[in-house]
Amino acid sequence: MVLQPAQQQQPSSQLPYPPHCSERSPAAMDTAPPLVLSPSAPSITDTSTAKAKQSAAPVFDLRREPKIPAPFVWPHAEVRPTTAEELGMPVVDVGVLRKSRNGGGDAAALRRAVAQVAAAGATHGFFQVSGHGVDAALARAALDGASDFFRMPLADKQRARRVQGTVSGYTSAHADRFATKLPWKETLSFGFHGQDCAEAKPVVVDYFTSTLGQDFEPMGRVYQEYCEKMKELSLTIMELLELSLGVERGYYREFFADSSSIMRCNYYPPCPEPERTLGTGPHCDPTALTILLQDDVGGLEVLVDGDWRPVRPVPGAMVINIGDTFMGRGGVLFYPFRKADRRSACLRALEFGAGPVRPIRGGEKIGGGG
């Protein structure tokens, strides 16, 4: 994904607070001038974390940068605007599969859904899903939660700073991993583990409260529920893949039912020089499956036959990317602010990446015909 930045404005005019935040004190907004922070002071209670944080790279406060810092500048050839037409991808009604589990549903509609997934898997590996069972209010709360977190002052977000060698935590532009061609984005990542029993520990809630404090328990509960729904949806999509690949129904559950997943909240703030940088560079998803919830701004582009093709958000739908585990070719994607009307907006995107609980070994069947 590649994301080209938006023209910078004051945060309050870029993305209004959602209704449940409207009473927040103005003091909660970061009003400091542009700055780059060195690593925050380490906690004396965690020696290993302290050492990792001391060696971490500086953190950029992207909302406060008056111009593009040098590490964010990308070669001109990589940030030129796309002129390709939108990528036409199917919107698959996965609700027909959920109904068929109980012996109901429309058989013809199920065959159509399976055919749509098979066609997408044979080309670029992308499709959108409706009928997914994720309540619109929950999806909105998850997007709003990302807005709430990323609007916090940088020093507060740094409390969740990702420790080197781990996948969970907050990072600004991945400056802890790269020195040049940095993406113009902020990310909050946290893990979600396979949980089939009713007594399973609420790992997402625990992450938010242990990292950010008890005041963040409500936010943690939103993402706990959202991740649980994403896990259910990922298993439903796996069933569609089973049918499209000709393997027995339920075969992939062995690999994915108890697996660990990673949830990423991505935020692409407005940028003073959007024509010089990208929000996320070209990449392939290494997971088996990625479920992407975009806001209505959009920005996702997919490389198809040598052209970057924009993906239009469909209200109420989610984008599915079949990852490298299944895609021999690998769908290459990126996130840019490509159009002028996106340059005064923030983008929010939630990624849920599902991987297998154990490696799929050489010679082990993942599709039909073998």
For each residue, the residues with C-beta under 8 A, 3 or more apart:
1: 279 280 281 282 283 300 301 333 334 335 336
2: 78 79 278 279 280 281 282 301 308 334 335 336
3: 183 184 185 268 278 279 280 299 334 335 336 337 347
4: 79 81 184 271 274 275 277 278 279 336 337 338 342
5: 184 268 269 270 271 272 273 274 277 279 337 343
6: 14 268 269 270 271 274 337 342 343 344 345 346 347
7: 270 271 272 274 343 344
8: 65 66 269 270 271 272
9: 13 14 270 344
10: 13 14
11: 14 15 29 63 151
12: 16 29
13: 9 10
14: 6 9 10 11 269 270 344 345 346
15: 11 147 345 346
16: 12
17: 21 22 24 147 148 151
18: 21 22 140 144 147 148
19: 22
20: 144
21: 17 18 24 144 147 148
22: 17 18 19
23:
24: 17 21 28
25: 28
26: 29
27:
28: 24 25 151 152 153
29: 11 12 26 151 153
30: 61 63 64 151 152 153 154
31:
32: 35 61 64 153
33: 64
34: 61 64 65 66
35: 32 61 64 154
36: 58 59 60 61 69
37: 40 58 59 61 154 155 158
38: 58 59
39: 42 53 54 55 56 57 58 59 161
40: 37 53 155 158 161
41:
42: 39 46 49 50 51 53 54
43: 46 49 50
44: 50
45:
46: 42 43 49 50
47: 50 51
48: 51 52 163
49: 42 43 46 52 53 163
50: 42 43 44 46 47 53 54
51: 42 47 48 54 55
52: 48 49 55 56 163 164 165
53: 39 40 42 49 50 56 161 163
54: 39 42 50 51
55: 39 51 52 164
56: 39 52 53 59 161 164 176
57: 39 175 176 179
58: 36 37 38 39 175
59: 36 37 38 39 56 154 158 161 172 175
60: 36 65 69 72 172 173 175 182
61: 30 32 34 35 36 37 64 65 154 172
62: 65 172 173 184 185 186 269 271
63: 11 30 269 270
64: 30 32 33 34 35 61 154
65: 8 34 60 61 62 68 69 271 272
66: 8 34 272
67: 272 273
68: 65 72 73 271 272 273 276 277
69: 36 60 65 72
70: 73
71: 173 175 178 179 180 181 182
72: 60 68 69 173 181 182 183 184 276 277
73: 68 70 181 276 277
74: 78 79 181 276 277 278 281
75: 78 79
76: 79 80
77: 80
78: 2 74 75 278 281
79: 2 4 74 75 76 275 276 277 278 336
80: 76 77
81: 4 338 339
82: 301 307 308 309 310 336 338
83:
84: 307 308 309 310
85: 309
86: 309 310 311 312
87: 124 126 301 302 304 309 310 311
88:
89: 120 124 126 127 128 311
90: 116 119 120 127 128
91: 127 128 129 130 314 317
92: 113 116 117 127 128 129 130 240 320
93: 96 109 113 129 130 131
94: 97 98 113 129 130 131 132 233 236 237 240
95: 98 99 130 131 132 133
96: 93 99 100 105 106 109 110 113 131
97: 94 100 101 105 110 113 236 239 240
98: 94 95 101 105 131 133 236
99: 95 96 102 104 105 106
100: 96 97 103 104 105 107 110
101: 97 98
102: 99
103: 100
104: 99 100
105: 96 97 98 99 100 109 110
106: 96 99 109 110
107: 100 110 111
108: 111 112
109: 93 96 105 106 112 113
110: 96 97 100 105 106 107 113 114 243
111: 107 108 114 115
112: 108 109 115 116
113: 92 93 94 96 97 109 110 116 117 240
114: 110 111 117 118 240 243 244
115: 111 112 118 119 244
116: 90 92 112 113 119 120 127
117: 92 113 114 120 121 127 237 240 241 243 244
118: 114 115 121 122 244 245
119: 90 115 116 122 123
120: 89 90 116 117 123 124 125 126 127 322
121: 117 118 125 241 244 245 322 326 327
122: 118 119
123: 119 120 304
124: 87 89 120 302 304 331
125: 120 121 321 322 323 326 327 329 330 331
126: 87 89 120 302 311 319 320 321 322 331 333
127: 89 90 91 92 116 117 120 319 320
128: 89 90 91 92 314 317 318 319 320
129: 91 92 93 94 132 233 237 317 318 320
130: 91 92 93 94 95 314 316 317
131: 93 94 95 96 98
132: 94 95 129 233 236 317 318
133: 95 98 229 232 233
134: 138 139 226 229 230 233 318
135: 138 139
136: 139 140 316
137: 140 141
138: 134 135 141 142 222 225 226 229
139: 134 135 136 142 143 226 293
140: 18 136 137 143 144
141: 137 138 144 145 222 226
142: 138 139 145 146 222 223 226 293 350
143: 139 140 146 147 293 295 348 350
144: 18 20 21 140 141 147 148
145: 141 142 148 149 219 222 223 265
146: 142 143 149 150 188 265 266 267 348 350
147: 15 17 18 21 143 144 150 151 267 346 348
148: 17 18 21 144 145 151 152 219
149: 145 146 152 157 188 219 265
150: 146 147 157 186 188 265 267 269
151: 11 17 28 29 30 147 148
152: 28 30 148 149 156 157
153: 28 29 30 32 156 157
154: 30 35 37 59 61 64 157 158 172
155: 37 40 158 159
156: 152 153 159
157: 149 150 152 153 154 160 161 170 186 188
158: 37 40 59 154 155 161 170
159: 155 156 211 212 213
160: 157 169 170 188 211 212
161: 39 40 53 56 59 157 158 169 170 171
162: 166 167 168 169 170 171 176 189
163: 48 49 52 53 166 169
164: 52 55 56 176
165: 52
166: 162 163 169
167: 162 189 191 262
168: 162 189 190 191 207
169: 160 161 162 163 166 188 189 190 211
170: 157 158 160 161 162 186 187 188
171: 161 162 174 175 176 186 187 189
172: 59 60 61 62 154 175 186
173: 60 62 71 72 182 183 184 185 186
174: 171 177 178 182 183 187
175: 57 58 59 60 71 171 172 178 179 182
176: 56 57 162 164 171
177: 174
178: 71 174 175 181 182
179: 57 71 175
180: 71
181: 71 72 73 74 178 278 281
182: 60 71 72 173 174 175 178 277
183: 3 72 173 174 277 278 279 280 281
184: 3 4 5 62 72 173 268 269 271 277 278 279
185: 3 62 173 266 267 268 269 279 280 335
186: 62 150 157 170 171 172 173 266 267 269
187: 170 171 174 264 265 266 267
188: 146 149 150 157 160 169 170 264 265
189: 162 167 168 169 171 262 263 264 265
190: 168 169 204 207 208 223 262 263
191: 167 168 203 207 260 261 262 263
192: 203 204 227 230 231 260 261 262 263 352
193: 203 258 260 261
194: 231 256 257 258 259 260 357
195: 200 201 203 228 231
196: 200 257 258
197: 200
198:
199:
200: 195 196 197
201: 195 206
202: 205 206 220 221 224
203: 191 192 193 195 206 207 224
204: 190 192 207 208 220 223 224 227 263
205: 202 208 209 217 220 221 224
206: 201 202 203 209 210 220
207: 168 190 191 203 204 210 211 220
208: 190 204 205 211 212 216 217 219 220 223
209: 205 206 212 213 214 216 217 220
210: 206 207
211: 159 160 169 207 208 216
212: 159 160 208 209 215 216
213: 159 209 216
214: 209 217
215: 212
216: 208 209 211 212 213 219 220
217: 205 208 209 214 220 221
218: 221 222
219: 145 148 149 208 216 222 223
220: 202 204 205 206 207 208 209 216 217 223 224
221: 202 205 217 218 224 225
222: 138 141 142 145 218 219 225 226
223: 142 145 190 204 208 219 220 226 227 263
224: 202 203 204 205 220 221 227 228
225: 138 221 222 228 229
226: 134 138 139 141 142 222 223 229 230 263 350
227: 192 204 223 224 230 231 261 263 352
228: 195 224 225 231 232
229: 133 134 138 225 226 232 233
230: 134 192 226 227 233 234 261 263 291 352 354
231: 192 194 195 227 228 234 235 261 354
232: 133 228 229 235 236
233: 94 129 132 133 134 229 230 236 237 291 318
234: 230 231 237 238 256 261 289 291 352 354
235: 231 232 238 239 252 253 256 257
236: 94 97 98 132 232 233 239 240
237: 94 117 129 233 234 240 241 289 291 320
238: 234 235 241 242 252 253 256 289
239: 97 235 236 242 243 249 250 252
240: 92 94 97 113 114 117 236 237 243 244
241: 117 121 237 238 244 245 252 322 326
242: 238 239 245 247 248 249 250 251 252
243: 110 114 117 239 240 246 249
244: 114 115 117 118 121 240 241
245: 118 121 241 242 366 367 368
246: 243 367 368 369
247: 242 251 252 365 366 367 368
248: 242 251
249: 239 242 243
250: 239 242 253
251: 242 247 248 254
252: 235 238 239 241 242 247 255 256
253: 235 238 250 256 257
254: 251 257 357
255: 252 259 288 356 357 358 360
256: 194 234 235 238 252 253 259 288 354 355 356 357
257: 194 196 235 253 254 357
258: 193 194 196 357
259: 194 255 256 354 355 356 357
260: 191 192 193 194 355 357
261: 191 192 193 227 230 231 234 352 353 354 355
262: 167 189 190 191 192 287 351 352 353
263: 189 190 191 192 204 223 226 227 230 350 351 352 353
264: 187 188 189 350 351 352 353
265: 145 146 149 150 187 188 189 348 350
266: 146 185 186 187 280 335 347 348 349 350 351
267: 146 147 150 185 186 187 346 347 348
268: 3 5 6 184 185 279 280 299 335 337 346 347 348 349
269: 5 6 8 14 62 63 150 184 185 186 346
270: 5 6 7 8 9 14 63 343 344 345 346
271: 4 5 6 7 8 62 65 68 184 274 277 337 343
272: 5 7 8 65 66 67 68
273: 5 67 68 276 277
274: 4 5 6 7 271 277 337 343
275: 4 79
276: 68 72 73 74 79 273
277: 4 5 68 72 73 74 79 182 183 184 271 273 274
278: 2 3 4 74 78 79 181 183 184 281 334 335 336
279: 1 2 3 4 5 183 184 185 268 299 335 336 337 347
280: 1 2 3 183 185 266 268 283 334 335
281: 1 2 74 78 181 183 278 334
282: 1 2 303 332 333 334
283: 1 280 332 333 334
284: 323 324 327 330 331 332 333
285: 290 321 323 324 331 333 353
286: 323 324
287: 262 290 323 324 325 353 354 355
288: 255 256 322 323 325 326 354 355 356
289: 234 237 238 320 321 322 323 325 326 353 354
290: 285 287 320 321 323 351 352 353 354
291: 230 233 234 237 318 319 320 351 352 354
292: 300 318 319 320 321 349 350 351 352
293: 139 142 143 318 319 349 350
294: 297 298 299 300 313 319 347 348 349
295: 143 313 347 348 349
296: 313 315
297: 294 313 342 345 346 347 348
298: 294 310 311 312 313 342 347
299: 3 268 279 294 310 335 336 337 338 342 347 349
300: 1 292 294 310 311 319 333 334 335 349
301: 1 2 82 87 308 309 310 311 333 334 335 336 338
302: 87 124 126 308 309 311 331 332 333
303: 282 306 307 308 309 331 332 333 334
304: 87 123 124 307 309
305:
306: 303
307: 82 84 303 304
308: 2 82 84 301 302 303 334 336
309: 82 84 85 86 87 301 302 303 304
310: 82 84 86 87 298 299 300 301 338
311: 86 87 89 126 298 300 301 302 319
312: 86 298
313: 294 295 296 297 298 317
314: 91 128 130 317
315: 296
316: 130 136
317: 91 128 129 130 132 313 314
318: 128 129 132 134 233 291 292 293
319: 126 127 128 291 292 293 294 300 311
320: 92 126 127 128 129 237 289 290 291 292
321: 125 126 285 289 290 292 331 333
322: 120 121 125 126 241 288 289 326 327 331
323: 125 284 285 286 287 288 289 290 326 327 353
324: 284 285 286 287 327 330
325: 287 288 289 355 356 360 366
326: 121 125 241 288 289 322 323 366
327: 121 125 284 322 323 324 330 331
328:
329: 125
330: 125 284 324 327
331: 124 125 126 284 285 302 303 321 322 327
332: 282 283 284 302 303
333: 1 126 282 283 284 285 300 301 302 303 321
334: 1 2 3 278 280 281 282 283 300 301 303 308
335: 1 2 3 185 266 268 278 279 280 299 300 301 347 349
336: 1 2 3 4 79 82 278 279 299 301 308
337: 3 4 5 6 268 271 274 279 299 342 343 347
338: 4 81 82 299 301 310 342
339: 81 342 343
340: 343
341: 344 345
342: 4 6 297 298 299 337 338 339 345 347
343: 5 6 7 270 271 274 337 339 340
344: 6 7 9 14 270 341
345: 6 14 15 270 297 341 342
346: 6 14 15 147 267 268 269 270 297
347: 3 6 266 267 268 279 294 295 297 298 299 335 337 342
348: 143 146 147 265 266 267 268 294 295 297
349: 266 268 292 293 294 295 299 300 335
350: 142 143 146 226 263 264 265 266 292 293
351: 262 263 264 266 290 291 292
352: 192 227 230 234 261 262 263 264 290 291 292
353: 261 262 263 264 285 287 289 290 323
354: 230 231 234 256 259 261 287 288 289 290 291
355: 256 259 260 261 287 288 325
356: 255 256 259 288 325 359 360
357: 194 254 255 256 257 258 259 260
358: 255
359: 356
360: 255 325 356 364 366
361: 364
362:
363:
364: 360 361
365: 247 370
366: 245 247 325 326 360
367: 245 246 247 370
368: 245 246 247
369: 246
370: 365 367
